[in-house]
């Protein structure tokens, strides 16, 4: 059965700025290029409240019957539930009540994030994650290493859904001005779970730059006055900054993928990161970066990597390829003829 109309339910959507939103937006664009009608159910249009510890993120206050009515009105050929937030739980309940098959995705290591903020062990949260995903016909996961990790947490029906990069924006720019001293750059949410202090504490030659905003911005910029904190930038501005830098530093230990690494590589930047899920699969054995438990040593070694290696690795990641993986794992809804 061909899927011509798809509903995606997500608690993460514009104007939020994060990897989940970026992934879903680009996937929607590619699906529509394939001729698929994509209908989004997002917090937009609902009463919302600030997410505790993340006031800039608004979560929807909804009832299951409201979401069920929206989906019934659209009558999609397939249903994808992208997040484990209030909208996701409501859509899950509606799907189970109506016997609609649906797929889910594991975008965020929520147990680890929650633990970093509350000190509640992540192991206490994984039973809830298993419960949320257990009726899903397929759980989309961004890397093979993360699939193995989740298998160890007793999740099943795991399918690979990789990520892409917009190569029309993130690319090597010729004649870009370069500094005489090395520039080490991080791009992403400025928050506790990104482990940015592991980068800021390093004794590195040259200059450190942090691009992005978030709940830790005020405290980190005050604690590390020697680092240049630039705040939020557009994709085009980020691409220009990446072209001026020498090494992309990715200190996170909890990201499921780390799309910013691919964007940096597309601009010719080698990556320095810890050898954990995300960087292991993104960098692989390409030589496009250095993975080391000593992040400072990784940064220095990455300075010696020629630009063509990260660029070549980045070309393995396209939204067209990623979206085909997504589409092929969707489960059609077969409606009763009554």
DASUL-V596653 format. One record per residue. N is the residue number from 1. RES is the residue in one small letter. SS is DSSP state (H for helix, E for strand, - for the rest). OMEGA is omega in whole degrees, -180 to 180 (999 if undefined). Layout:
# DASUL-V596653
n res ss omega
N RES SS OMEGA
N RES SS OMEGA
This chain:
# DASUL-V596653
n res ss omega
1 x - 179
2 x - 178
3 x - -179
4 x - -179
5 x E -176
6 x E 171
7 x E 173
8 x E 178
9 x E -178
10 x - 173
11 x - 179
12 x - 180
13 x - 180
14 x - 12
15 x - 175
16 x - 178
17 x - 178
18 x - -177
19 x H 180
20 x H 180
21 x H 180
22 x H -180
23 x H -178
24 x H 179
25 x H -179
26 x H 177
27 x H 178
28 x H 180
29 x H -178
30 x H 178
31 x H 179
32 x H 174
33 x H 178
34 x - -180
35 x - 180
36 x - 173
37 x E -178
38 x E 177
39 x E -177
40 x E 169
41 x E -172
42 x - 177
43 x - 179
44 x - 180
45 x - 179
46 x - 170
47 x - -176
48 x E 173
49 x E 180
50 x E 176
51 x E 179
52 x - -178
53 x - 176
54 x E -174
55 x E 179
56 x E 177
57 x E -179
58 x E 177
59 x E -174
60 x E 174
61 x - -172
62 x - 173
63 x - -180
64 x H -176
65 x H 177
66 x H -180
67 x H 178
68 x H 179
69 x H 178
70 x H -179
71 x H 178
72 x H 180
73 x H 179
74 x H -177
75 x - -176
76 x - 173
77 x - 178
78 x E -178
79 x E 176
80 x E 179
81 x E -168
82 x - -171
83 x - -177
84 x - 179
85 x - -178
86 x H 178
87 x H 179
88 x H 180
89 x H 179
90 x H 179
91 x H 177
92 x H 180
93 x H 179
94 x H -179
95 x H 180
96 x H -180
97 x H -177
98 x H -179
99 x - 175
100 x - 170
101 x - 180
102 x - 175
103 x E 178
104 x E 178
105 x E 175
106 x E -178
107 x - -167
108 x - 176
109 x - -175
110 x H 180
111 x H 180
112 x H 178
113 x H -180
114 x H 180
115 x H -179
116 x H -177
117 x H -175
118 x H -174
119 x - 170
120 x - -176
121 x - 179
122 x H -179
123 x H 178
124 x H -176
125 x H -175
126 x H 175
127 x H 178
128 x H 178
129 x H 178
130 x H -180
131 x H -179
132 x H -172
133 x H -168
134 x - 180
135 x - -180
136 x - 178
137 x - 176
138 x - 176
139 x E -178
140 x E -175
141 x E -169
142 x - -178
143 x - 175
144 x H 179
145 x H 179
146 x H 175
147 x H 179
148 x H 179
149 x H -178
150 x H 173
151 x H 176
152 x - 176
153 x - 177
154 x - 171
155 x - -175
156 x - 180
157 x - -177
158 x E -179
159 x E -179
160 x E 172
161 x - -175
162 x - -177
163 x - -180
164 x - 177
165 x - 177
166 x - -175
167 x - 176
168 x - 178
169 x - -177
170 x - -177
171 x - 177
172 x - 179
173 x - -179
174 x - 178
175 x - 176
176 x - -179
177 x - -179
178 x - 178
179 x - 176
180 x - 178
181 x - -179
182 x - 178
183 x E 177
184 x E -172
185 x E 171
186 x E 176
187 x E 178
188 x - 178
189 x - 179
190 x - -175
191 x - -173
192 x H -173
193 x H 179
194 x H 174
195 x - -174
196 x - -179
197 x H 176
198 x H 175
199 x H -174
200 x H -178
201 x - -176
202 x - 174
203 x - -175
204 x - 174
205 x - 175
206 x - -168
207 x E 175
208 x E 178
209 x E 174
210 x E 178
211 x E -179
212 x - -179
213 x - 180
214 x - -173
215 x - -179
216 x - -174
217 x H -176
218 x H -176
219 x H -178
220 x H 179
221 x H 177
222 x H -178
223 x H -177
224 x - -176
225 x - 179
226 x - 178
227 x - 179
228 x E 178
229 x E -173
230 x E -179
231 x E -177
232 x - 175
233 x - 176
234 x - 180
235 x H -180
236 x H 178
237 x H 178
238 x H 179
239 x H 179
240 x H 179
241 x H 178
242 x H 179
243 x H 179
244 x H -175
245 x - -178
246 x - -180
247 x E 173
248 x E -178
249 x E -177
250 x E -173
251 x - -175
252 x - 175
253 x - -172
254 x - 180
255 x - 178
256 x - 179
257 x - -176
258 x - -176
259 x H -179
260 x H 177
261 x H -179
262 x H 178
263 x H 178
264 x H 180
265 x H 178
266 x H 177
267 x - 177
268 x - -178
269 x - 170
270 x E -176
271 x E 170
272 x E -175
273 x E 173
274 x - 180
275 x - -177
276 x - 177
277 x - -175
278 x - 179
279 x H -179
280 x H -178
281 x H -178
282 x H -179
283 x H -179
284 x - 178
285 x - -174
286 x - -174
287 x - -177
288 x - 180
289 x E 179
290 x E 177
291 x E -175
292 x - 175
293 x - 171
294 x - -174
295 x H 178
296 x H 178
297 x H 178
298 x H -180
299 x H -178
300 x H 180
301 x H -179
302 x H 179
303 x - -176
304 x - -177
305 x - 178
306 x - -173
307 x H -174
308 x H -178
309 x H 175
310 x H 179
311 x H 179
312 x H 179
313 x H -178
314 x H -179
315 x - 174
316 x - -174
317 x - 176
318 x - 179
319 x H 177
320 x H 179
321 x H -178
322 x H -177
323 x H 175
324 x H 175
325 x H -180
326 x H -175
327 x H -176
328 x H -180
329 x - 176
330 x - -180
331 x - -179
332 x - 173
333 x - 177
334 x - -175
335 x - 177
336 x - 179
337 x - -179
338 x - 999
